[in-house]
Amino acid sequence: MAARLVQRCCWRHLGAFVSTPSAVPASLLVPAGKVVMARALPQAPFALFHTSSPSSWADGFSVKEQVEDSRNPEHKVIGELIETATSPQELFQLSELHELNSNQASLIITQLSRLAAEKKLKTESILQDERFQQLIGITDSQISQVWNNTLVNLLKSLYSLGMDSSRREMQSVEQEVLWRLRRLTFRQLASLAEFLAVKQGKESKLLNEVIKKLELRWTELEGTRTVVTLMAKVGHVSPTLMDRLEDKALELAEQFNPDDIRKVTLALAYQNRRCVPLLRALSYHLIQKHPELSLNILMDLIFAYGKLNFHQPQVFQKIATDLHPHVSTMTPVEVTRCIRSFALLKWLSLPLSEAIAQYALDNTKQLSVAHLCNIILSFARLNFQPSGSEDFFNMVHKELQDQLDNLEPHLLTDLVWSLCVLQQAKAPYLQRVLAPEFHARIRGDQSLKAQNLRLKLIHINAAAKLESPDYRGPFLPAEMLNVAEPAGEKVTLLQSSLREALAGVLGSRDNGRFDVRTIYGWQIDAEMVVNNENKPLPLKDFAAPHLLRSEGTKPLPPGARRVAFLRWEFPNFSNRSKDLLGRYVMARRHVQAAGFLVVDVS
């Protein structure tokens, strides 16, 4: 290792020496294209040097070496034979018939890796072959003379072949790449980073060093392909690099083709990076320049927008319109993925949803129970009732009636909750989740998942009491109807504004309640009782059946009414579109059924 370091230092000194011909006698100058043999130290191996201009030294010496190589007919023939070889045996025969240098040995190893990947060959037999060991030996003995690009490909090939990372030769190649990082082009660094991020992950020391170089040289970024690839494969490793990549992507957004836009949005989605300027730019160019998009691109785009919760109505409308003709030919996985993404975005396209409902009717045998459940959950989130509602839900009940016991508890709860939203929950569904043995398993569990499940069970219990007159039980016990108040919940601007507005109307604090948590699982933002002249009455005097513990016992006077204020506070939605959110619809329905006049506040 020390000899190699001295050799590399001598290389640099000799390079500086021959690059300034005016400083040395003419007799010592080497004509272009000639080779100089020099010994670094008596103990060091001979090194092969090439004269070159300072500019080529800055980028490694591969250009000059390639020129030298092309002038050697034998080298050119060997290079062509390596490229055209179709089996490992042909490549190994080359190593037997010719005296190879380190570059040629490296090229053979790279070609072996490519053939192994293409033909799905067993790499163990290649690694254990004696001729492969000879190739590794040749490369290791002259590693400093391997061209930069060949060296990068050699390292990737050894990783792909599965060579033991503890072997001295492997470590030698890794160390050589580490030493040369400053001399690699930006494209070579990007290629190496992409490979290492996939093969070795964040723990790779070499990957971390490569990323540091990319961060320092990010101004050299050019071309959409490099930007897109780095964002998709490497960005998650370094937030700093990802920031730079987002800036560059914003600059190049106009040049992106649909597949580039797909990859960039997916990269942002998987890393949960909601870069609004970039997403807006991509959305604009998607609408303006790309009228036709493939099914895969449409599916990935709507998934990415859904995961990032980024609302762009024009894009959603285009995607929904373009997806509609494809629905009949889509797979069940694609159909459920599609409707789930739109449900996450709370974006209802009636034609697309109708087509998906019809798809479910036409392809019932192809849909698994999980697929059908996901469609129901998505329809509930959007509060969508198919035009052929009776046929659709008859099919749903028929397919699910014998499968309820096989569903995981949380999925079963979500399914029954969704059927309650759509007002399609029959007694067998309610009995399954309200049975004591079902909810006994979450008693005492304070995890967030258990709390969410408990809240949905309370909603189902409310639907059974308020909307299913023929249902006779079981119901949840009273001790389960008390929902813990979320910790650290902040008062929103709308809530504070509502309180200020009602303070003047109520006259006294005894005439109203705020943030009322009901036994139905729904929170009423404000509550009051008014007489037949619409004047507030003290709440403490009257019975409150919607509360777990009522302060008063008196019934309401004749003509008096309970008034509930429900806050409509969902981003990207207007008050007119509140019917699109199934959760809110069920809350308002239950509060009305409990005897309240509901006032929507937005």
Disulfide bonds with the S-S distance in Angstrom:
none
